Amino acid sequence: MPSLRDAMKLSPLFVLLLALLIAPVNAAELRVAKVEVRGEINQGTYLTLQHAYDFALRERFDVLFVVLDTPGGLLSSTQKIVKMFLNSEVPVVVFVPRGAMCASAGSIILLSSHIAVMADGTAVGAATPVSVGFASAEVENKTVNYIAGYVKDIARERGRNEGVAEKFVTQALTLTAKEALEQGIIDYIANTEGEAIEGLKGRSAEIDGKLVTFEFDTYRVIEVKKPLQASIYEIISSPQLAAILLLLGIYLLIFGLTSPGLVPETVGAICLILALAGLGVIGINHLGLLLIVLGVIFLFAELMTPTYGVLGAASVVSVVLGLLILFNEPLMPESFYDAFPKFVAGMGIGLGGIMTFMIIKIAQIRKKKSSVGEVVGEKGEVLEFSNGRGFARVRGEIWKVVSDEELEKGDEVEVIAREGLTLRVRKIGGGGTEKGDAEVAGEN
């Protein structure tokens, strides 16, 4: 029986196999999907985070890394974001970088993350709701108590300091990054994104009741771009702009109905729909559908009663916006979201070109039709005439003629007036007066 040394001599592959067995395993890589949230929290923010979360879940990323910089925002949108984070199947890390804000709604979002990180020089807190208008103290206290309980429950869910979280709302408490760490609000301090990701090593997050521990040697960050729908919604869901659009839409509709001119009604209808969407009355899918329907209505109105491009342009704008907002398919590849807006923009330009061509043609046809029958001043030839009535050919068309003058076949006449299909003519060189001229009923 051959010895091990003989086997090694007989099998050159043995050494290679042994080397592979004792070689270190390839370094584990942490795949990070990064998304930035800056400015007020609104429906557009929620759509941005929802898009990033869907991407991270679909592509099986290890972490959803949210860079947060916000002074606050809408409670309704904040609640949607918190609900998504609390039910997330991907660990969510929220990082507040240097120079950034994390107040009000931002504090609630930070509390709802699996891992909360802040940089030196930042602060968190001041989540007391602010009443608008002349609300009574009782109503305000109810609101404060509700939000305080809501924030306290979020902190309990994430194992953070419930009492301090509650004071964010009831006392407008604000903590520096160091104080937030000492009070159990955040997990650690990091001054750069790289430090924040490196700080995950050895830490754990609970996902669906299971503890996930971050063990990695290297990491790779993929930034998720903001979808176009989110950009549109961030603009229209601004409370100030939504209020302006609402008032503008109402007043333009009223003005248009009292003084019809098509332009006020058209702009007013679009403003009103955008305002309702910005205020949260209409969902994103309903907004897209309504804009497309409105675009179709504008198109038919343009074709039926040409406004020389006003309704046509409104139709193209409505349809393009509707398509951009309505399409939100999370299973498409990332490259599709870059190509689709360009495709829709190209289609909009094409529709605009077609509409321009149609409007020009319709205008030409209407102009041509309006000139048909305008025969005043035209000359014609009598075909037959008796007892004050007869027929004449005017500009290639045969018309019935009536005249107090005695006309004969072949006489040349001139049209001096028209009432409906009736013409008044006189014999050229015949000395007849306009009073004695006849009525003529036209016949093609």
ZAPANU-633333 format. One record per residue (C-alpha): residue number from 0; residue in one letter; x, y, z. Coordinates in steps of 0.1 Angstrom, whole numbers, m for minus. Example, Ala and Ser with C-alpha at 12.3 -4.5 7.8 and 13.67 -1.06 7.14 Angstrom:
BEGIN
0	a	123	m45	78 .
1	s	137	m11	71 .
***
This chain:
BEGIN
0	m	0	0	0 .
1	p	16	34	m10 .
2	s	24	58	17 .
3	l	12	94	19 .
4	r	46	106	6 .
5	d	42	83	m24 .
6	a	7	94	m30 .
7	m	19	130	m30 .
8	k	46	121	m56 .
9	l	21	102	m77 .
10	s	m6	130	m76 .
11	p	6	165	m84 .
12	l	m29	177	m77 .
13	f	m27	168	m40 .
14	v	m6	198	m32 .
15	l	m30	221	m50 .
16	l	m60	206	m32 .
17	l	m42	210	1 .
18	a	m34	246	m6 .
19	l	m70	253	m15 .
20	l	m82	237	18 .
21	i	m60	258	40 .
22	a	m64	291	20 .
23	p	m85	318	36 .
24	v	m121	320	26 .
25	n	m130	350	4 .
26	a	m138	381	24 .
27	a	m175	386	31 .
28	e	m190	416	14 .
29	l	m218	438	28 .
30	r	m241	451	1 .
31	v	m255	485	10 .
32	a	m283	503	m8 .
33	k	m280	540	m1 .
34	v	m307	566	m4 .
35	e	m306	603	6 .
36	v	m335	621	22 .
37	r	m331	659	23 .
38	g	m357	686	29 .
39	e	m392	684	43 .
40	i	m409	650	48 .
41	n	m438	646	25 .
42	q	m454	621	1 .
43	g	m425	624	m22 .
44	t	m401	614	6 .
45	y	m422	583	12 .
46	l	m422	574	m25 .
47	t	m384	578	m26 .
48	l	m379	555	4 .
49	q	m404	530	m8 .
50	h	m386	528	m42 .
51	a	m353	523	m24 .
52	y	m367	497	m1 .
53	d	m383	478	m30 .
54	f	m349	479	m49 .
55	a	m330	467	m18 .
56	l	m355	438	m12 .
57	r	m356	428	m48 .
58	e	m318	428	m53 .
59	r	m313	411	m19 .
60	f	m291	439	m4 .
61	d	m280	435	32 .
62	v	m287	470	44 .
63	l	m309	500	34 .
64	f	m287	530	44 .
65	v	m307	562	47 .
66	v	m288	595	48 .
67	l	m312	619	67 .
68	d	m313	657	67 .
69	t	m347	672	75 .
70	p	m362	699	96 .
71	g	m395	680	98 .
72	g	m426	675	77 .
73	l	m460	659	73 .
74	l	m472	635	100 .
75	s	m492	615	75 .
76	s	m461	608	54 .
77	t	m440	602	84 .
78	q	m464	575	96 .
79	k	m461	557	63 .
80	i	m423	557	65 .
81	v	m423	545	101 .
82	k	m447	517	92 .
83	m	m425	507	63 .
84	f	m394	507	85 .
85	l	m411	487	114 .
86	n	m422	460	89 .
87	s	m390	461	68 .
88	e	m375	428	57 .
89	v	m342	446	51 .
90	p	m322	461	80 .
91	v	m326	499	80 .
92	v	m298	521	91 .
93	v	m305	559	94 .
94	f	m274	582	94 .
95	v	m275	619	102 .
96	p	m243	634	86 .
97	r	m224	664	98 .
98	g	m242	697	92 .
99	a	m276	679	88 .
100	m	m308	684	107 .
101	c	m329	657	124 .
102	a	m358	675	140 .
103	s	m395	668	144 .
104	a	m406	642	119 .
105	g	m369	633	113 .
106	s	m365	624	149 .
107	i	m395	599	146 .
108	i	m380	584	115 .
109	l	m346	580	132 .
110	l	m362	563	162 .
111	s	m380	538	139 .
112	s	m347	525	122 .
113	h	m330	493	132 .
114	i	m297	511	136 .
115	a	m296	549	144 .
116	v	m263	567	138 .
117	m	m255	604	141 .
118	a	m224	625	135 .
119	d	m208	650	159 .
120	g	m223	684	156 .
121	t	m258	672	149 .
122	a	m289	671	171 .
123	v	m322	652	174 .
124	g	m356	660	190 .
125	a	m380	689	190 .
126	a	m410	669	178 .
127	t	m437	689	195 .
128	p	m466	694	170 .
129	v	m474	729	161 .
130	s	m510	740	158 .
131	v	m521	760	128 .
132	g	m549	785	131 .
133	f	m570	790	162 .
134	a	m572	754	176 .
135	s	m583	752	212 .
136	a	m558	740	239 .
137	e	m579	709	244 .
138	v	m575	698	208 .
139	e	m538	706	209 .
140	n	m533	686	241 .
141	k	m551	656	225 .
142	t	m528	659	195 .
143	v	m497	661	217 .
144	n	m507	631	238 .
145	y	m515	610	207 .
146	i	m481	617	191 .
147	a	m462	613	224 .
148	g	m478	579	228 .
149	y	m470	570	192 .
150	v	m434	580	195 .
151	k	m430	562	228 .
152	d	m444	530	213 .
153	i	m418	533	184 .
154	a	m390	537	209 .
155	r	m402	506	228 .
156	e	m404	486	196 .
157	r	m367	494	188 .
158	g	m354	491	224 .
159	r	m347	528	228 .
160	n	m353	551	257 .
161	e	m391	556	259 .
162	g	m390	584	284 .
163	v	m366	606	264 .
164	a	m385	598	232 .
165	e	m417	610	248 .
166	k	m401	642	259 .
167	f	m392	649	223 .
168	v	m429	656	218 .
169	t	m441	668	252 .
170	q	m412	691	261 .
171	a	m396	697	227 .
172	l	m364	681	241 .
173	t	m334	683	219 .
174	l	m302	662	223 .
175	t	m268	665	208 .
176	a	m253	634	192 .
177	k	m233	626	223 .
178	e	m263	631	246 .
179	a	m285	610	223 .
180	l	m259	582	226 .
181	e	m258	584	264 .
182	q	m296	585	267 .
183	g	m300	554	246 .
184	i	m316	571	215 .
185	i	m289	562	190 .
186	d	m266	532	186 .
187	y	m233	550	179 .
188	i	m216	581	166 .
189	a	m198	582	132 .
190	n	m186	613	113 .
191	t	m186	599	78 .
192	e	m207	575	58 .
193	g	m178	551	57 .
194	e	m174	551	95 .
195	a	m212	546	98 .
196	i	m210	515	77 .
197	e	m179	502	93 .
198	g	m195	506	127 .
199	l	m221	480	118 .
200	k	m195	452	123 .
201	g	m206	429	151 .
202	r	m239	447	156 .
203	s	m273	430	153 .
204	a	m308	439	140 .
205	e	m340	420	146 .
206	i	m358	411	113 .
207	d	m391	392	115 .
208	g	m382	379	150 .
209	k	m348	367	139 .
210	l	m315	383	150 .
211	v	m293	393	120 .
212	t	m256	400	129 .
213	f	m235	421	105 .
214	e	m202	402	98 .
215	f	m182	415	69 .
216	d	m147	423	57 .
217	t	m156	447	28 .
218	y	m187	466	17 .
219	r	m201	479	m15 .
220	v	m225	509	m17 .
221	i	m250	513	m45 .
222	e	m269	546	m45 .
223	v	m306	544	m53 .
224	k	m317	573	m74 .
225	k	m349	592	m66 .
226	p	m378	582	m89 .
227	l	m394	608	m111 .
228	q	m428	603	m94 .
229	a	m412	612	m60 .
230	s	m397	644	m75 .
231	i	m431	655	m88 .
232	y	m448	647	m55 .
233	e	m422	665	m35 .
234	i	m430	696	m54 .
235	i	m468	694	m53 .
236	s	m471	681	m18 .
237	s	m454	711	m3 .
238	p	m481	726	19 .
239	q	m475	761	7 .
240	l	m476	751	m30 .
241	a	m506	728	m25 .
242	a	m526	757	m9 .
243	i	m516	780	m38 .
244	l	m526	754	m64 .
245	l	m559	748	m47 .
246	l	m569	785	m45 .
247	l	m556	791	m80 .
248	g	m576	762	m94 .
249	i	m609	772	m77 .
250	y	m607	808	m87 .
251	l	m596	800	m123 .
252	l	m626	776	m126 .
253	i	m650	802	m113 .
254	f	m636	829	m136 .
255	g	m637	805	m166 .
256	l	m673	795	m160 .
257	t	m684	832	m156 .
258	s	m663	844	m185 .
259	p	m657	814	m208 .
260	g	m624	815	m225 .
261	l	m611	779	m222 .
262	v	m577	789	m209 .
263	p	m588	796	m173 .
264	e	m609	764	m171 .
265	t	m580	743	m185 .
266	v	m553	757	m162 .
267	g	m578	757	m133 .
268	a	m587	720	m137 .
269	i	m550	709	m138 .
270	c	m542	731	m107 .
271	l	m571	717	m88 .
272	i	m562	680	m95 .
273	l	m525	687	m86 .
274	a	m536	704	m54 .
275	l	m559	676	m43 .
276	a	m530	651	m49 .
277	g	m506	673	m29 .
278	l	m530	675	0 .
279	g	m533	638	1 .
280	v	m569	636	m10 .
281	i	m560	618	m42 .
282	g	m535	590	m43 .
283	i	m506	587	m67 .
284	n	m524	562	m89 .
285	h	m556	582	m90 .
286	l	m536	613	m98 .
287	g	m520	597	m128 .
288	l	m553	582	m140 .
289	l	m571	615	m136 .
290	l	m544	634	m156 .
291	i	m546	610	m185 .
292	v	m585	612	m186 .
293	l	m582	650	m184 .
294	g	m558	649	m213 .
295	v	m581	628	m234 .
296	i	m610	652	m227 .
297	f	m588	682	m237 .
298	l	m579	663	m269 .
299	f	m615	658	m279 .
300	a	m624	694	m270 .
301	e	m595	706	m292 .
302	l	m607	685	m321 .
303	m	m643	695	m318 .
304	t	m638	732	m311 .
305	p	m602	741	m321 .
306	t	m586	766	m297 .
307	y	m555	769	m319 .
308	g	m533	748	m295 .
309	v	m545	758	m260 .
310	l	m564	726	m252 .
311	g	m540	706	m274 .
312	a	m510	717	m254 .
313	a	m529	710	m221 .
314	s	m538	675	m234 .
315	v	m501	666	m241 .
316	v	m489	680	m208 .
317	s	m517	661	m189 .
318	v	m511	628	m206 .
319	v	m473	629	m202 .
320	l	m475	638	m165 .
321	g	m501	611	m160 .
322	l	m479	585	m176 .
323	l	m449	595	m156 .
324	i	m468	594	m123 .
325	l	m489	563	m130 .
326	f	m461	540	m139 .
327	n	m445	526	m108 .
328	e	m435	490	m114 .
329	p	m409	479	m88 .
330	l	m399	447	m106 .
331	m	m384	465	m136 .
332	p	m346	468	m138 .
333	e	m330	500	m126 .
334	s	m319	510	m161 .
335	f	m356	511	m172 .
336	y	m363	540	m149 .
337	d	m337	561	m167 .
338	a	m350	551	m202 .
339	f	m388	554	m194 .
340	p	m389	592	m187 .
341	k	m370	598	m220 .
342	f	m394	575	m238 .
343	v	m424	594	m224 .
344	a	m408	628	m232 .
345	g	m402	617	m268 .
346	m	m438	605	m270 .
347	g	m449	638	m257 .
348	i	m429	656	m284 .
349	g	m444	633	m310 .
350	l	m479	639	m297 .
351	g	m473	677	m297 .
352	g	m461	675	m334 .
353	i	m492	655	m344 .
354	m	m515	679	m325 .
355	t	m499	709	m342 .
356	f	m503	692	m376 .
357	m	m540	684	m369 .
358	i	m547	719	m356 .
359	i	m532	735	m387 .
360	k	m552	712	m410 .
361	i	m585	718	m391 .
362	a	m579	756	m392 .
363	q	m573	754	m429 .
364	i	m605	734	m435 .
365	r	m625	757	m414 .
366	k	m611	787	m432 .
367	k	m619	771	m465 .
368	k	m654	763	m454 .
369	s	m660	798	m441 .
370	s	m652	812	m475 .
371	v	m676	789	m493 .
372	g	m709	807	m499 .
373	e	m693	841	m494 .
374	v	m704	852	m529 .
375	v	m712	889	m523 .
376	g	m696	908	m551 .
377	e	m692	877	m573 .
378	k	m705	877	m609 .
379	g	m726	850	m624 .
380	e	m745	840	m655 .
381	v	m783	835	m657 .
382	l	m792	800	m667 .
383	e	m830	805	m668 .
384	f	m854	831	m655 .
385	s	m892	837	m656 .
386	n	m918	854	m634 .
387	g	m891	870	m613 .
388	r	m874	837	m604 .
389	g	m848	815	m620 .
390	f	m813	800	m617 .
391	a	m778	814	m622 .
392	r	m743	800	m621 .
393	v	m721	819	m596 .
394	r	m685	808	m591 .
395	g	m692	774	m606 .
396	e	m723	768	m584 .
397	i	m760	769	m595 .
398	w	m782	791	m574 .
399	k	m819	800	m575 .
400	v	m824	837	m583 .
401	v	m853	861	m579 .
402	s	m853	897	m592 .
403	d	m877	925	m599 .
404	e	m856	931	m630 .
405	e	m865	911	m661 .
406	l	m835	887	m667 .
407	e	m828	865	m696 .
408	k	m807	835	m701 .
409	g	m770	845	m706 .
410	d	m774	878	m687 .
411	e	m745	886	m664 .
412	v	m755	894	m628 .
413	e	m737	905	m597 .
414	v	m744	893	m562 .
415	i	m749	922	m538 .
416	a	m762	905	m507 .
417	r	m768	872	m490 .
418	e	m792	860	m463 .
419	g	m786	824	m454 .
420	l	m789	806	m487 .
421	t	m806	836	m503 .
422	l	m787	860	m526 .
423	r	m796	894	m538 .
424	v	m784	901	m573 .
425	r	m787	928	m600 .
426	k	m781	928	m637 .
427	i	m748	942	m646 .
428	g	m754	973	m667 .
429	g	m791	968	m662 .
430	g	m798	998	m641 .
431	g	m816	979	m614 .
432	t	m814	991	m578 .
433	e	m806	972	m547 .
434	k	m841	976	m535 .
435	g	m854	959	m566 .
436	d	m829	931	m565 .
437	a	m840	896	m559 .
438	e	m836	869	m533 .
439	v	m817	839	m544 .
440	a	m817	805	m527 .
441	g	m784	787	m532 .
442	e	m782	751	m544 .
443	n	m750	731	m549 .
***
